[in-house]
Amino acid sequence: MSVVPADVLPGAALAAEGPAQEPAALGPRARLWPSLAAVYRAQLSRARVARIPLLFVATFQSVGIMILMRGVVDGGSEARAVVAGSAVLVVAFVALNLLAQYFGQLRAGGGLDHYATLPVPPAAVVLGAAGAYASFTVPGTVVTAGFGCVLFGLPLTHLWVLAAVIPLSGAALAGLGAALGLLAPRPEFATLLGQLGMSAALLLGVLPAERMPEAVRVVRDLLPSTYGVEALARTFAPRPDWALVLGDLAVCGVVGVLSLAVATWAYRRAAVR
């Protein structure tokens, strides 16, 4: 059997002299907003059944706290702080506590590998999950705020401000919860950090600030939910100072952007490991 060099075969010279075959072009890069909407719908349908009982627990917890505080708080600024803090506590329970546990378990169970194979930007995964979890807080927050107003005799006129308080405080707390879950080395630590964050929102948000020591007030100012509580509490006054309300909401929005940016960075860091 003889071996013939490939370069002497008919047509070999033409094939060698022809242009090199170019690699196939990749598909267009996935855009942020369509990917965000897809992740949001998937997370919303996935967590709908599992999170509704927990939302009931969060609402019942906040309502119970207001009933207990009714025995020691009569009215005034203290009553406004109790109602506002209890309403935002529902957001903290879901957006901070549960989201920290979710991302902690997702990282430990290899779920991040699944998302890493999808053609979606990292920001879409974080924002979609955060938005889905924050959406579950809307009914409980409205019910808690309405019940608190009736219980303490506060006006219901300006409860429409919840349309801004819920998404802004939810974004800040959801970003913080996602970052804690993604940065925690183990899911048990993520659960612990989420519980500690919710406890801080409970103790520093529901209790009137006037009765806190100065050192505790400094810690309270560092908590993202504080500004949502302050914005809602100011609307219960006879003559709300809307400039201060808008200022608190603006701070809450800035903290939300920063916390979600940190959560996106933490997701990229955890996905490549």
N, C-alpha and C positions, 0 to 999 in steps of 0.2 A: 504494500500500500504506500503510495507516494503522497507527500504532503505538499500542497500548493500554497504559496504565500497568498494572503488575502488581497495584497495590492495588485496582483496580476489578474485577478478575476475580472470578467467584463462588467463594466459599470462601476468598478471600485473607485477608479479615478474620479468619475463624476460625483460619486457620493462623498469622496474626501474633499473635493473642491467646492461642494455645495455649502450653502449657509448652515451654521449649526442650529439645531432645533432649540427654540426658546422654551423656557418652562411655562407651564400653564399659568395664566393670570389668576390671582386669588380673588375671591368674591369681595364685595364692598364691606367695609368695616361696620359692625353693628352700631347703630346710633343710640345715644343715651336714653332719650325719652321713650321710644318704642320698647327698648329693653327694660326700662324701669316699669312701664305699664305691664309688661308680660310677667315680670317677677312679682309685682304687686298683686296681680290677679291670682297667680299660683299660690303665693303665700296666704292670701286672704281665704281662698277655698280650702287650703290645707289646714289652716289653724281655726277655721270657723267652729268646728264641732268641739275641738279640744279646749279652746280658750273661753268659750261662753260660760262654762261653770266657774272658771277662775275669775272672769269678769264679775259674776254675781258675788263671789267671795270678796272681791275688792270693793264693790259698792256696799255690801252689807257691813264690811269693816269700817268704812268711812262713816256710814250712817250711825253705826254703834258708837263711834268716837264722839260724834256730835251730840248724841243723846247723853253720854257720860259727862261731857263738858257743859251741858245745859244746867247741870246741878251746881256748877261753880262759876259760870259766866252768865251774866244777866243780859248785857247788851253793849252797845257802844263799839269802840274799836276792837275790843277783845272778841266780841261775837263775830265781827266781820272777818277777823283773822282766822277764827275757828272754821267758819263756813268755807272761806276761800282755800285754806290749807287742806281741809278734808276733801274738797272737790279735786284739787290738783293731786292729792294723794292717790286717787284712782289712776291718774295718768302715770304716776311714778311706779305704781304696783305692776302695771302691764308693760309700759315702755322701758322702764329701767330694770326691774327685777326679772321679768319673764324673758326679755330680750337678751339679757346677760346670760341666763341659763340656756337659751336656745343656741346662741353662737358658741358657748362653751361646749355644749354637747355636739354641735355640728363640727367643730374643730376636732374634738376627741374621736368622733365616730367616722371621720374621713369624708364627711359631707362636703367639705370645701373642695375636695378633688372633683366632685361632680360639677360644682359650679365653675371650677377652673377650666373644664372641658367645653363649657358652653360659650358661644360667641357673644358674650355680654360684657360690658365694662364692669370693673369692680364696683364703681359707684352705684350702678344700677342694682346690684345685689344688696348692698347695704341700705340704700334708700328704699328699695322695694320692701325689704323685710321690716325696716323701721316704720314705713308708712302703713303697712298692713297691721302691725301690732298697735300702732297709735290709733288706728281707726276703731279698734274695739273699745277704746276708752270713751268714745263720744256718748253712748247712752248712759253709762254709769256716772260720768261726770255731770251730765245735765240733770239726772235724777238726784244726785247728791246735792248739787247746788240748789235746786228747787226745794228739796226737802229741808235743807238748812235754812233757807230764807223764811219758810213757813214756821219752822221751829223757833227761830230767834227773832221773828218779826222784822226781817229785813226786806227792803223793796225788791220786787222781781223785775223792775222796769229795765234794768241794764244787763240782764243775763245774756243778751245778744253778744256781749263781748267775749263769751265763751267760744264764739266762732274764730276768734283770734288767739285766745289763751290756749285752747286745746292743741292746735297744730304747732304753735311756736314752742310751748313748753314740752309738747310731745316730741318735737324734733330734737330739742336740747337733751331731754332725758333718754330718748331712744339712741341718739348718738353716743351718749355716755355708756348706756347699757351694752351696746354693740361693741364698743371699744374694750370694756371690761371683760366681756366674754371672749373676745379674740386675743387679748393680751394675757389672759390668765393661763398659767402653764397646765392646769388641770381643770376639768369641769367642776370639781368640788370647790375650787377656789372661785370660779366664776359664779357659782351659786351663792357662796359666802359673800362675795363682793356685791352681788345684786341685792341680797338681803340687807347688808349694811347700808347700801345706798337708799333703799326704801325706808329703813329705820330712821336714817338721817332726815329724809323728806317728811317723815311722820313727826319726829320730835321737834325739828326746827321749822316746820311749816305750819303745823296745827297750833302749837303753843304760841300765845301772843308774844311778840318781840319785846314788849315793854317789860316783861317779867324775866327776861334772860340777862345773865351777866354780860359784860362788855366783850369778853373773850369769845363767848358763845355766839354773840351777834356777828363777830368777824367771820366765824365759820359759816354762819347762816348766809352771809352775803356771798360766799363762794359757791353755794349750792345753786345749780341752774334753775331748779323749780321755785326758788324764792321770788324771782321776778314775776313769774306767772301768778304766784299767790298774791303778791303786792298789787299787781295790776287788777286782779279780780276784786280784791278787798277794797280798793279805792272806789270802785263803782258802786259799792253799797252805801257810801256816804250820802248825806242829803244833797250836797253839791259836789259832785266828783270833780277832781282836778284832772282834766283830760290830758293836759300836757305831761303830767307825771305818769298817767296810765300809758300814754304812747311811749314815753321814755322807758318804762319797765318792759313793755312789749318789744321795743327795739333791742334792748339788752338781751332779752330772751332769744330773739331771732339771731343776733350775732353769735351768742353762745351755741345756738343750734347749728349754725353753719360750721363753726370751729369744731364742735364735737363730732359732727358727721364727717368732716374732713379727716379727723384723727381716726375715726372708725374705718374709713376707706383705706387709709394707710395701714392700719392694723390688719385689715383683710388681705391686702396685697402681701404683707409680711408673713402672714400665717399661711397663705395659699402656696407660696413658693417653697415652704419648708417640707 
